[in-house]
């Protein structure tokens, strides 16, 4: 079960969810993101000093779609 909450702190709502299997999902997302970085070390230049931003990617990426959130 997912517990959700909407925080109206800014003109745009912020959605907050509690996901039961978050540790497994976080691990898979971290692996996906580090794979993006390993394949494109340059990434995009943004305002953070020494940080890394991925280039835009499709949320329909087959590798990303293997990460699912159970309802």
Secondary structure as UniProt FT lines:
FT   STRAND          3..7
FT   STRAND          14..18
FT   TURN            20..21
FT   HELIX           22..39
FT   TURN            49..50
FT   TURN            59..60
FT   TURN            62..63
FT   HELIX           64..66
//
